[in-house]
Each structure stands twice: as structure tokens, then as C-alpha cells.
Amino acid sequence: MNVTHVNEQAISFTIWERPAMRRALAERDMAAVYLMLQRNGVSQRRLAALTGQSQSEISEILNGRQVMAYDVLVRIADGLGVPRGYMGLAYDEGPGFAGHESDAAGEADDDERVRRLLAHAAQVTIGAVTPETTDWPRPLARSATPVPARIGEAEVEQVETVTETLRALDYRYGGGTCRDAVVAQLAWSQSLLRAGSSEQVRHRLHRALADQHNLAGWTSFDTGLYDDACRHFTRALEQAKYAGDPSLAANVLYRLGRVHLHRHRVVDALRFFQLGQICAQDASCELTVALLCANEAWAYALLGDERLALKSMRRAEDEFARSDRAAAPAWVRFFSEADLHAAGGMCHAGLSDTLDHHLDPAAELLLRSVAGRDQDMARSKVFELIALATVRLRLGDIEGGLRDGHEAVTLTARIRSARALHRMDPLDKAAAALGARTDARELRRRIADLRAQ
């Protein structure tokens, strides 16, 4: 067996999120994929090692040879770390370890299976076999977990607990670290609808599924999968309404608004925020109303409407002051005083595009939001540091702006969030406006390196 040892770091997931790369993967245009990887410093030797192809095969593909064989496409996807769905490939059942039959095959009795397992374990333990490391990236054979005939409150509570746990990972490390886990868990959670239950349990299950779809949509959004995000949010909204939970429906509408705000469809974002306010009022949840009003203010600011932006922000502050955060549902409990300051900072930063006097309050509020963050909300801290650095550079506080910018880049490298990379655009532009300053050019170099990883 020929083994190639490659000590280089794995290819960054952010490469697969770039629009040109996503198009090439969807079309299975491996020549374009390999060419873009080469431009990002991935050599033909490394491509060969990762995909199990010879360098001559890599060269032929780069010269226009099409890859048609399904198993080769699967091997390429798994070797490079490309989510199979990006290439329209299914997650087929993979082989087990050498010499061991799948349980589903049914070709060997239990005694024979145990003998093979024991023999393989002994060979691995004493070093008599060399592991086939190229198989490790492939998914193991999977069997669906049996669905209980009947479920109760305990099973639904498990769904809710898993959602809260994965949501905490998303806040701290970014959607890229847990999206696949959320989607996989959702497939299991949805299967519980086939089980028998009381009407009360089924109602709670629909609400739990709505929240899990809500999280699946948010993590998809954070990784740049906008279509997937909207599909999950649509299902979440439907199930929240079916379960009669206006607070959860309002939260889904808030997140749909954030997707469109991020994509510069500000008027559409505003409509989602305003629809969310209708649901929030029905829920009598002041914290949810505050969340939606604060984001409405941000949208109005980006549209240049100072009066409505400040009016919405004042209402957000009033509703937040009346809210009971500890009693709020899990999906909105994240909205803290730091988030309120951050929303106010982004509102003033948006208005500062045409009204310079909003720069100072933007800096003050963003500084307060950053100071209020801990590691549990690392992604939010990254976003706010990026905004604070940009505002400080525009105010002429070069030293402070560059310091915050460097910290933002350092923290962004520790999370998996395509959104964080996109949020770097205004900071990069503000640094570029400083001209040939060595310190500003160094920040821009680090931003470019981060995006190229």
C-alpha cells in the first residue's frame, strides 16, 4: 500500500462557500474546482494525496478531462472535505472496517462476526496491520435509530435539550461547527412524528421541531447556505404557527429578516421584522418586541431614515427595560444588554454613512457591547469588534481601530462563520482608505489571508 504523508493543514471550509466555487461544485466541474484550489496554494501533489488520484490524473482533469464516475466524485468530495450535497451526491452507506461485514448484510452469523471483530482488534492492537487511512473520511455504514412506538414528555424534552446544547455551540464557535449535527438531529427528531403520543405531547413536539428547524436555518445562514436557511425557516414558521406559539414564530421572522439584511435586501428585511412584531405582540413578550424593534432600527438606519431608526431604537430600549429575560423562551434569551448596545451601535453606524455625528455614539455603544461579551458569545463579539474597528478608523482613532481590527481577525480565525468573513468588507475598506500606512496594510494582509484559508 502506498501512503502519502501530508503535513499541510486541511483545506478551510470557507473555500467551499465562495460563489464561484459553489457553482463549480454544483456543476461537478472538477477542473474549475482544482484550478481555484491551486490559486489558493493547494498543490497538485496535495490534491493527489487528498483525493487518492495520481498527479497525472490531476493534470488531465486540469486540462479538461471530465470526471463522470460517481464513486470517483464521492472520493474527491470526501477527500477534500466538500459537503457531498454541494455536488449533488448522496451520503451512501460506506464500508465498515477491513474484514468486517455490515450488520445489515446478514451474511455471517453472530459467532462469525465476533471472530472477525476479535481478529481485527488483535491485529490492530499488535500492529500487524496498517490502517487504511484513506477510508477514514468516508462515513461508516449507518442504520436508522428505531423510533419508539409511543413517546411522552421525556422524549420531547430530549429534543429541546439537544437544541439548546447545539445552539450554545453555534453562539460560541459559529454555525460551521455544528450545522451538520443540527441537521442530522433534526432528521431523527422529525421521525418522532410517526410515534404515538398524547395531544399535549404532540403539540410540544411540533414546537420543539419548529425551534430545531429555526436553529438549522440559523446555522445554515452562518455558513452561507442561504437557500437551505430559508427552507428550514419556512418549516420552522409553519410548525410554530401550527403549535400556536407566536413568540417562536416572531423569532423565526426575526432570523429571516437578518438573512435578508445580510444580503443587502434591506426593505425585505424590514418587512420580516415588522411581521415579527405582529407575532411578538400576540405573544406579549417584551424581550421579543425589543429584539425586533432594535433590528427594525438597524434596517431604517441603512435606508437613511434617521427619524424612524431612532424611534424604533427608543422603543426597543423601553421594551427591553420592561422585559423579564430569565422567563423568556430559550430562542430569545440570548438578547442581552450587550445585544441591545450592539444593535444601537449598528443603528448609529448605519446612519453615519450620511450623518457623521452618529459615529461617536456608534463607537460608544459598540465599545459597551464588546465589553459585555464573554467566550459563550464569541461570534457576536467578533461582529461587534469588526464594527467598532471600522467606526474608530473612520473617526481617526487609527491606533484603536487597528488594534480592534487585529483582535477581530484573530478571533474570527477561531470560529467557523462565513458571515464573519463577509462582515470584514467595511473594515477592509476603512483600512484601505488609510493608504500606504504599513500598519493598515498589515491588517488588510491578515484579512486577505483569513479569507484565503
Secondary structure, 3 states (H helix, E strand, C coil): CCCCCCCCCCCCHHHHHCHHHHHHHHCCCHHHHHHHHHHCCCCHHHHHHHHCCCHHHHHHHHCCCCCCCHHHHHHHHHHHCCCHHHHCCCCCCCCCCCCCCCCCCCCCCHHHHHHHHHHHHHHHHCCCCCCCHHHCCCCCCCCCCCCCCECCHHHHHHHHHHHHHHHHHHHHHCHHHCHHHHHHHHHHHHHHHHCECCHHHHHHHHHHHHHHHHHHHHHHHHCCCHHHHHHHHHHHHHHHHHCCCHHHHHHHHHHHHHHHHHCCCHHHHHHHHHHHHHHHHHHCCHHHHHHHHHHHHHHHHHCCCHHHHHHHHHHHHHHHHHCCHHHCCCCCCCCCHHHHHHHHHHHHHHHCCCCHHHHHHHHHHHHHHHHCCCHHHHHHHHHHHHHHHHHHHHHCCHHHHHHHHHHHHHHHCCCCCHHHHHHHHHHHHHHHCCCCCHHHHHHHHHHHHHHHC
